[in-house]
């Protein structure tokens, strides 16, 4: 590696025409530049430059050696320029992983303005409810919920916190009755998912928490959208993010049960591999923050 550095110094000396000019460009003393040249000549075994007080002249070996040294330096500078362009401009591919639900309308709404502003940016969305290895799948930003945050080596960027409510369809409540206490919830049919299995903790502003142990659900899924569809079909109770079911609540398709009792909030977090991000990842992260900041943190639909 040291020889490559000295080859670069040699190329700059020749292109600048003097040791002093090369020293100014390199930010070192003229004597240090001269030392690099002597060390390079010793390494290659032939003189490369004739030095005088007024000028530098290439030897025959130096003239043959210089074009390749210059090409090496130019290639290195071009590689550095391309990296800087990738770091500082919004071009190339941006890979975001998200759950199927978040990867649909929310991610489209959050990222579309950025894509319209930067046509050189390509977005690859990996929509899956499974947790993917960010390194293996070359993921720039992973959107995960609180129960999916198992890898503490990632850099976490909190985006939003959604209240979770217990809900059911009127058809289910007509058949099985409306629970009036947390204890009655345990005897109902539940559609279970990865956010909760057989145990649910409920909290009341003025009372202690209640821990519910549920029967095994007839329907289970890792997808919140699947759980919601079965809830709408009257197949049981489920926990749903309040902000995602406001339309269903307003239309009467779903009803909130025991609204004063709440399960732990659902926290959406963006994960990155590095704290210092390329410009495309940094702006994408800001676009996600801007979008999710518009959601209210609490309050039932009126």
Secondary structure, DSSP 8 states (H G I E B T S, - for coil): -HHHHHHHHHHHHHHHSSHHHHHHHHTS-HHHHHHHHHHHHHHHTS--EEE-SS-EEE-HHHHHHHHHHHHHHHHHHHHHHHHHHHHHS--EEEEEEE-TTIIIIIHHHHHHHHHHH-TTEEEEEEE-SS---TTTTT-SEEEEEGGG---TTSEEEEEEEEEEEEEE-HHHHHHH----SHHHHTTS-BEEETTBSSEEEEEETTEEEEEEE----SEEES-HHHHHHHHHTTS-BEEEEGGGSHHHHHHTSSEEESTTEEEEEEEEEEEES-SS--HHHHHHHHHHHHHHTTS-SS----
